[in-house]
Amino acid sequence: MRKKEEVRSMPLVKVKQNYQITIPNSLRRGLKIAVGDYMEAEQQDGELVLKPVKLVHPDQAYFYTEEWQKGEADADKDIAKGDVLGPFDNIADGLAALKTAKI
């Protein structure tokens, strides 16, 4: 039994029908959890641990590869230095610039 002077510092949640719980607002906001998000649930040392999981559609997985992110970082550096071509008034000017570009 808890001593009278002990103060609960964690929000208390209740397990409802179908074993559902409501994540307290302060935690949802802090972790940016939205309706429809997925959570990973596991047991660690006798405790229930929920971790937010962000899913990536397979068609977009390439974007998160190390190689792609390096290319994005390189492109950002080139843009910051002004090392870019264009904009162009028409497709012919754009193609001509690509043919003479040092890649």
C-alpha positions in Angstrom: 0.0 0.0 0.0 1.3 3.5 -0.8 2.0 5.9 1.9 -0.3 8.8 2.2 2.4 11.4 1.4 3.4 9.7 -1.8 2.3 11.5 -4.9 1.6 9.8 -8.2 3.7 11.5 -10.9 2.4 9.4 -13.9 -1.0 9.7 -15.4 -3.4 6.9 -14.5 -5.2 5.1 -17.3 -8.0 2.5 -17.1 -8.2 -0.6 -19.2 -11.6 -0.6 -20.8 -13.7 -3.1 -22.8 -11.7 -4.9 -25.4 -8.6 -4.0 -23.4 -8.4 -0.5 -24.8 -6.7 2.3 -23.0 -6.6 6.1 -23.7 -3.2 7.7 -23.9 -3.2 10.9 -21.8 -3.3 14.1 -23.8 0.0 15.4 -22.4 1.8 12.2 -23.6 0.0 12.2 -27.0 1.0 15.8 -27.7 4.6 15.3 -26.5 5.1 12.3 -28.7 3.0 13.7 -31.6 0.7 10.7 -31.6 -2.4 11.0 -33.8 -5.5 9.0 -34.4 -4.6 6.1 -36.8 -0.9 6.0 -35.8 0.6 2.6 -35.0 2.2 1.7 -31.7 4.7 -1.2 -31.0 3.7 -3.0 -27.8 6.1 -5.1 -25.8 6.7 -6.4 -22.3 9.9 -5.3 -20.6 10.7 -6.3 -17.1 7.0 -6.9 -16.2 5.9 -3.5 -17.7 4.0 -2.7 -20.8 5.9 -0.5 -23.1 4.3 1.3 -26.1 6.5 2.9 -28.8 5.2 5.1 -31.6 6.0 3.6 -35.0 6.0 5.6 -38.3 5.3 3.3 -41.3 6.8 4.0 -44.7 5.0 3.0 -47.8 7.2 0.6 -49.9 7.0 3.0 -52.8 8.7 5.7 -50.7 11.2 3.5 -48.8 14.0 4.5 -51.3 13.8 8.1 -49.9 15.0 6.9 -46.5 18.0 5.0 -47.7 21.5 6.3 -46.8 22.4 6.7 -50.4 19.3 8.8 -51.3 19.7 11.0 -48.2 23.4 11.7 -49.1 22.3 12.8 -52.5 19.6 15.1 -51.0 22.3 16.6 -48.7 24.6 17.2 -51.7 21.8 18.8 -53.7 21.0 21.1 -50.7 24.7 22.2 -50.6 24.7 22.9 -54.4 21.5 24.9 -54.1 22.9 26.9 -51.2 26.1 27.7 -53.2 24.0 28.7 -56.2 25.5 25.8 -58.2 22.4 25.0 -60.2 21.0 25.5 -63.7 17.8 27.3 -64.6 15.1 28.2 -64.4 14.5 28.1 -68.2 11.9 29.8 -70.4 11.4 26.7 -72.5 12.3 23.0 -72.8 14.8 23.6 -75.6 16.9 25.9 -73.3 16.7 23.3 -70.5 17.9 20.5 -72.8 20.7 22.6 -74.2 21.9 23.4 -70.7 21.8 19.7 -69.7 23.9 18.8 -72.8 26.7 21.2 -71.8 26.5 20.7 -68.0 29.6 19.3 -66.3 28.2 16.3 -64.4 
